[in-house]
Amino acid sequence: MRSLPNVLSLSRLALAVLFVPAGHGARIVLICLAGATDFLDGWLARRTHSTTRWGALVDPIADRLFVLVAIVMYVLNGELSVGEMLLLLPRDIATALAFVIARAVPSLRALEFKARFPGKVVTVFQLVTLLAVAIGVRPLSPLIAVVALASIVAIVDYTRVLWEAK
């Protein structure tokens, strides 16, 4: 738990809390820090051979929570619509449901959840979109469409892996 990769993952929870009161300039920094810590935690864990089951669980939770908090704040501030929010979050909702299902189905309980490339791509596109909102890029619809399409690919990929595991 106290390994540097796990601390970096957990730092995104603090970044999510700081995002709530932050102004536009600070939000740009927080989004960049979230992206940097997301890259570094995995890279360090692999490089130092310190990957853990705990880290594999905390990392995606921290990612999802940071993205969720940021998107909700943008919706509350009128910078994103509820429809845009729903297009930015399908992968997150689907993976959360898949995790619950995998824990409920006895034959899937032993399945180890691992980050997959399509899911990582979605996270990168989500962070880029959040950064675009923070700096005032318009229109956002092309970025939101890319996130939605990448989410579909990730959902299909995760579903295939779960289906093959059962």
C-alpha positions in Angstrom: 0.0 0.0 0.0 2.8 2.4 0.8 4.7 1.8 -2.5 5.2 4.9 -4.6 2.9 3.6 -7.4 0.1 3.2 -4.9 0.7 6.6 -3.4 0.5 8.1 -6.9 -2.8 6.3 -7.5 -4.2 7.5 -4.2 -3.1 11.0 -5.0 -5.8 11.2 -7.6 -8.4 11.0 -4.9 -6.9 14.1 -3.3 -6.8 15.8 -6.8 -10.5 15.0 -7.2 -11.2 16.7 -3.8 -9.1 19.7 -4.8 -10.9 19.9 -8.2 -14.2 20.9 -6.5 -13.2 24.4 -5.3 -10.5 25.0 -7.9 -10.7 27.8 -10.5 -10.0 27.3 -14.2 -6.2 27.7 -13.9 -5.9 25.3 -11.0 -8.2 22.8 -12.8 -5.8 22.8 -15.7 -2.9 21.9 -13.4 -5.0 19.3 -11.5 -6.0 17.6 -14.8 -2.4 17.5 -15.9 -1.3 16.1 -12.5 -4.0 13.4 -12.7 -2.8 12.4 -16.2 0.9 12.4 -15.1 0.2 10.4 -11.9 -1.9 7.9 -13.9 1.0 7.3 -16.3 3.7 7.3 -13.6 2.0 4.9 -11.2 1.7 2.1 -13.8 5.1 2.8 -15.3 6.8 2.7 -11.9 4.9 -0.4 -10.8 6.0 -2.3 -13.9 9.5 -1.0 -13.9 10.2 -1.7 -10.3 8.2 -5.0 -10.4 6.0 -3.7 -7.6 2.6 -4.4 -9.2 0.0 -5.4 -6.6 -3.5 -6.6 -6.6 -4.4 -3.6 -4.4 -2.7 -1.2 -6.8 -4.6 -2.8 -9.7 -7.8 -2.1 -7.9 -7.1 1.4 -6.5 -5.7 2.8 -9.8 -8.9 2.5 -11.9 -11.0 3.6 -9.0 -8.9 6.7 -8.5 -9.1 7.4 -12.3 -12.8 7.0 -12.4 -13.4 9.1 -9.3 -11.2 11.9 -10.6 -13.0 11.9 -14.0 -16.4 11.7 -12.4 -15.8 14.6 -10.0 -14.4 16.7 -12.8 -17.3 16.0 -15.2 -20.0 16.5 -12.5 -18.4 19.9 -11.6 -18.4 20.9 -15.2 -22.1 19.9 -15.5 -22.9 21.9 -12.3 -21.0 24.9 -13.6 -22.9 24.7 -17.0 -19.7 23.9 -18.9 -21.0 20.5 -19.9 -24.6 19.3 -20.5 -26.0 16.2 -18.9 -26.1 14.6 -22.3 -22.4 15.3 -22.8 -21.8 13.8 -19.4 -23.6 10.6 -20.4 -21.5 10.3 -23.5 -18.3 10.8 -21.5 -19.0 8.1 -18.9 -20.3 4.9 -20.5 -17.0 3.0 -20.1 -16.9 4.0 -16.5 -20.5 2.9 -15.8 -20.0 -0.4 -17.7 -16.8 -1.3 -16.0 -18.3 -0.6 -12.6 -21.3 -2.8 -13.4 -19.0 -5.5 -14.8 -17.0 -5.4 -11.5 -20.2 -5.9 -9.5 -21.4 -8.7 -11.8 -18.0 -10.4 -11.6 -18.1 -10.4 -7.8 -21.7 -11.7 -7.8 -21.1 -14.6 -10.3 -19.1 -17.3 -8.5 -17.3 -18.5 -11.6 -16.0 -15.0 -12.2 -14.9 -14.1 -8.6 -11.3 -15.3 -9.2 -11.0 -13.1 -12.3 -8.2 -10.6 -11.9 -9.2 -7.2 -13.3 -6.4 -5.6 -15.3 -6.2 -2.4 -17.2 -6.6 -3.0 -20.9 -5.3 -0.8 -23.7 -8.8 0.3 -25.0 -9.7 1.4 -21.4 -6.4 3.4 -21.1 -7.2 5.1 -24.4 -10.6 6.2 -23.1 -9.0 7.6 -19.9 -6.5 9.6 -22.0 -9.3 11.0 -24.2 -11.4 11.8 -21.2 -8.5 13.8 -19.6 -7.9 15.6 -22.9 -11.6 16.5 -23.1 -11.5 17.7 -19.5 -8.5 19.8 -20.3 -10.3 21.2 -23.4 -13.2 22.2 -21.2 -10.8 23.9 -18.7 -9.1 26.0 -21.4 -12.4 26.8 -23.1 -12.0 24.9 -26.4 -15.2 24.9 -28.4 -16.8 23.0 -29.9 -16.4 20.0 -27.7 -18.6 17.7 -29.7 -15.7 16.1 -31.7 -13.8 15.3 -28.5 -16.9 13.9 -26.8 -17.7 11.8 -29.9 -14.2 10.3 -29.8 -14.6 9.5 -26.1 -18.0 7.9 -26.7 -16.6 5.8 -29.6 -13.5 4.7 -27.7 -15.8 3.8 -24.8 -17.8 1.5 -27.0 -14.6 -0.2 -28.1 -13.4 -0.6 -24.5 -16.8 -1.9 -23.4 -16.8 -4.5 -26.2 -13.2 -5.5 -25.2 -13.9 -5.8 -21.5 -17.1 -7.8 -22.3 -15.2 -10.2 -24.5 -12.6 -10.8 -21.8 -15.3 -11.4 -19.2 -17.2 -13.7 -21.6 -14.1 -15.7 -22.4 -13.2 -16.0 -18.7 -16.6 -17.6 -17.7 
